[in-house]
Amino acid sequence: DATVDDAATVDSGADGDVDWQAGATAAGGNGRNPQRDVVDPYYILGQPAQEWDVIGWANHESLNIDGPLTLAKLRGKVVVVHFWVDGSDASQRTMMALNNLAMHYRSDPVLFVGIFLTRESIAENPWNVAQDLANDWQIKFPIAADDSTLNNWWRSRYDHLPNTPTFVIGPEGKIVHLHPGPELFPSDEVADRICDQDYRALKNAIEGALGRQLAETGSDG
């Protein structure tokens, strides 16, 4: 298993600044971050994901899980978790792209979850707004109202990290991929090149984690 130091990789631009947009995958990439004085958002790669702390669920009834939907009950599956905070175009594009991926992997042991940051929303009734947005965007995967998950997972060390990351959790419960945000989606447009690359990196991470899951269970999918 990759350690945090071995796994935490970032892409740096010509000026040496960390490219926070690019995703990174545990045990992959082009080496450690040389910018020791720059906050490395990928420090959690390879670490076990803590249990999420949420205060409400929607779109989860079809999972047929007894009791609360917990991350522990999903051990053995690949879990993709996206945090979002509003109804912006960026949020819509990312959520709809993830919804399409969820449909693509609907026959595989992969579950997508959208966690809405109710504490950071400026809406009067943020959880109601989140459910309305998910309904308008026809999101089919489970969504939840966050209490302190993002802080527990990522922001406890650096509180100014972005608030729209996407995580891939492998079947063993460890975080194997991180996209810090703000958005990712497939596109042929030159202006959307980075978003398209990050979308493809996410899909590759899911495929890699899924391959490990199928190897462990002896299934060929």
C-alpha positions as CSV (number, residue, x, y, z in Angstrom):
1,D,0.0,0.0,0.0
2,A,1.2,3.5,-0.8
3,T,2.2,5.7,2.0
4,V,1.1,9.3,2.1
5,D,4.6,10.6,1.2
6,D,4.8,8.1,-1.7
7,A,1.3,8.7,-2.9
8,A,0.9,12.5,-2.7
9,T,1.7,13.9,-6.1
10,V,0.7,17.1,-7.8
11,D,1.3,18.8,-11.1
12,S,3.2,22.1,-11.1
13,G,3.0,24.8,-13.7
14,A,6.0,26.6,-15.3
15,D,6.1,29.1,-12.5
16,G,6.3,26.4,-9.8
17,D,2.8,27.0,-8.4
18,V,0.8,23.9,-7.6
19,D,-2.0,23.2,-10.0
20,W,-4.9,22.5,-7.6
21,Q,-7.2,21.7,-10.5
22,A,-5.4,18.5,-11.5
23,G,-6.4,15.2,-9.8
24,A,-3.9,12.8,-8.3
25,T,-4.1,9.1,-7.7
26,A,-2.3,7.1,-4.9
27,A,0.8,5.4,-6.1
28,G,0.6,7.3,-9.4
29,G,1.8,10.5,-10.9
30,N,5.2,12.0,-11.5
31,G,6.8,12.2,-8.0
32,R,6.5,14.1,-4.8
33,N,5.6,17.7,-4.6
34,P,8.9,19.7,-4.6
35,Q,7.2,22.8,-3.2
36,R,7.7,22.0,0.5
37,D,6.4,25.3,1.7
38,V,3.2,25.0,-0.4
39,V,0.2,23.3,1.1
40,D,-0.2,19.9,-0.5
41,P,-3.9,19.1,-0.9
42,Y,-3.1,15.4,-1.7
43,Y,-1.6,14.6,1.7
44,I,-4.5,12.2,2.4
45,L,-4.0,9.9,-0.5
46,G,-3.5,6.3,0.7
47,Q,-5.1,7.0,4.1
48,P,-8.3,5.3,5.3
49,A,-11.4,7.4,4.8
50,Q,-13.1,8.3,8.1
51,E,-16.8,7.5,8.5
52,W,-18.9,10.4,7.1
53,D,-20.8,12.7,9.4
54,V,-24.1,13.6,7.7
55,I,-27.5,14.7,8.9
56,G,-29.8,13.7,6.1
57,W,-30.1,11.5,3.0
58,A,-32.0,11.4,-0.2
59,N,-32.0,9.1,-3.3
60,H,-30.7,6.2,-1.1
61,E,-33.8,4.0,-0.7
62,S,-33.0,1.7,-3.6
63,L,-29.7,0.6,-1.9
64,N,-31.7,-1.7,0.4
65,I,-29.3,-1.2,3.3
66,D,-30.6,-1.8,6.8
67,G,-30.3,1.2,9.1
68,P,-28.2,4.3,8.4
69,L,-26.1,4.4,5.2
70,T,-22.6,4.3,6.5
71,L,-19.3,4.1,4.7
72,A,-18.4,1.0,6.7
73,K,-21.4,-0.8,5.2
74,L,-20.0,0.0,1.7
75,R,-16.6,-1.7,2.4
76,G,-15.7,-3.8,-0.6
77,K,-17.3,-1.3,-3.1
78,V,-15.6,1.6,-4.9
79,V,-17.2,4.8,-3.5
80,V,-17.0,8.1,-5.3
81,V,-17.8,11.1,-3.0
82,H,-18.3,14.6,-4.3
83,F,-18.8,17.6,-2.1
84,W,-20.8,20.5,-3.4
85,V,-22.2,23.8,-2.0
86,D,-24.5,25.6,-4.5
87,G,-26.4,25.5,-7.8
88,S,-23.6,27.1,-9.8
89,D,-22.9,26.1,-13.4
90,A,-19.7,24.4,-12.2
91,S,-21.7,22.4,-9.6
92,Q,-24.3,21.4,-12.2
93,R,-21.8,20.3,-14.8
94,T,-19.8,18.2,-12.3
95,M,-22.9,16.6,-10.7
96,M,-24.4,15.7,-14.1
97,A,-21.1,14.3,-15.3
98,L,-20.9,12.2,-12.1
99,N,-24.5,11.1,-12.7
100,N,-23.6,9.9,-16.1
101,L,-20.7,8.0,-14.7
102,A,-23.0,6.5,-12.0
103,M,-25.2,5.2,-14.8
104,H,-22.2,3.8,-16.7
105,Y,-21.1,1.8,-13.6
106,R,-24.6,0.9,-12.4
107,S,-23.9,-2.8,-12.9
108,D,-20.6,-2.6,-11.1
109,P,-19.8,-2.4,-7.3
110,V,-19.4,1.3,-7.6
111,L,-21.4,3.9,-5.6
112,F,-21.5,7.6,-6.1
113,V,-22.5,10.0,-3.3
114,G,-23.0,13.7,-3.4
115,I,-22.5,15.5,0.0
116,F,-23.9,19.0,0.2
117,L,-22.1,21.4,2.5
118,T,-25.2,22.8,4.3
119,R,-23.1,24.8,6.8
120,E,-21.4,26.7,3.9
121,S,-24.5,27.4,1.9
122,I,-26.0,30.9,1.9
123,A,-29.5,29.5,1.2
124,E,-32.1,29.8,3.9
125,N,-33.0,26.1,3.8
126,P,-29.9,24.6,2.3
127,W,-30.9,20.9,2.5
128,N,-34.2,21.6,0.8
129,V,-32.3,23.6,-1.8
130,A,-29.9,20.7,-2.3
131,Q,-32.7,18.2,-2.8
132,D,-34.5,20.5,-5.3
133,L,-31.2,21.0,-7.3
134,A,-30.6,17.3,-7.4
135,N,-34.2,16.7,-8.6
136,D,-33.9,19.4,-11.2
137,W,-30.6,18.0,-12.5
138,Q,-32.1,14.4,-12.4
139,I,-29.4,13.2,-10.1
140,K,-30.0,9.5,-9.3
141,F,-27.2,8.7,-6.9
142,P,-27.6,9.3,-3.1
143,I,-27.0,12.8,-1.7
144,A,-26.5,13.8,1.9
145,A,-26.4,16.9,4.0
146,D,-22.9,17.3,5.5
147,D,-22.3,18.0,9.1
148,S,-18.5,17.8,9.4
149,T,-17.3,15.2,6.9
150,L,-15.2,17.5,4.8
151,N,-13.5,19.0,7.8
152,N,-12.8,15.5,9.3
153,W,-11.5,14.1,6.0
154,W,-9.5,17.0,4.6
155,R,-9.8,20.4,6.2
156,S,-8.7,19.5,9.8
157,R,-5.1,20.1,8.7
158,Y,-5.6,23.1,6.4
159,D,-8.9,24.9,6.8
160,H,-8.5,26.9,3.6
161,L,-8.6,24.0,1.2
162,P,-11.3,24.1,-1.5
163,N,-14.9,23.0,-0.7
164,T,-15.8,21.0,-3.9
165,P,-13.4,18.1,-4.0
166,T,-14.1,14.6,-5.3
167,F,-12.7,11.5,-3.7
168,V,-12.4,7.9,-4.9
169,I,-12.4,5.4,-2.0
170,G,-11.1,2.0,-2.9
171,P,-12.7,-1.3,-1.8
172,E,-10.3,-1.5,1.2
173,G,-11.6,1.8,2.5
174,K,-8.6,4.0,1.6
175,I,-8.7,7.2,-0.4
176,V,-7.0,6.4,-3.8
177,H,-7.8,9.5,-5.8
178,L,-8.5,13.2,-5.1
179,H,-9.7,16.0,-7.4
180,P,-9.7,19.2,-5.4
181,G,-12.2,20.9,-7.6
182,P,-13.8,23.1,-8.7
183,E,-15.2,21.1,-11.5
184,L,-14.7,18.2,-13.9
185,F,-16.7,17.0,-16.9
186,P,-16.1,15.5,-20.4
187,S,-15.6,18.0,-23.2
188,D,-14.1,18.3,-26.7
189,E,-13.7,22.1,-26.3
190,V,-10.1,23.4,-26.0
191,A,-11.2,25.8,-23.3
192,D,-12.4,22.8,-21.2
193,R,-9.2,20.8,-21.6
194,I,-8.3,20.6,-17.9
195,C,-11.8,19.7,-16.9
196,D,-11.9,16.9,-19.5
197,Q,-8.4,15.6,-18.3
198,D,-9.6,15.6,-14.7
199,Y,-12.8,13.8,-15.7
200,R,-10.7,11.1,-17.5
201,A,-8.3,10.9,-14.5
202,L,-11.3,10.3,-12.2
203,K,-12.7,7.6,-14.5
204,N,-9.2,5.9,-14.7
205,A,-9.0,5.9,-10.9
206,I,-12.5,4.3,-10.7
207,E,-11.4,1.7,-13.2
208,G,-8.2,1.0,-11.3
209,A,-10.0,0.6,-8.0
210,L,-12.7,-1.5,-9.6
211,G,-10.1,-3.8,-11.1
212,R,-8.6,-4.3,-7.6
213,Q,-12.1,-5.1,-6.2
214,L,-12.8,-7.6,-9.0
215,A,-9.4,-9.2,-8.5
216,E,-10.1,-9.6,-4.7
217,T,-13.5,-11.2,-5.3
218,G,-12.4,-13.3,-8.2
219,S,-15.1,-11.8,-10.4
220,D,-14.6,-10.7,-14.0
221,G,-17.5,-8.2,-13.8
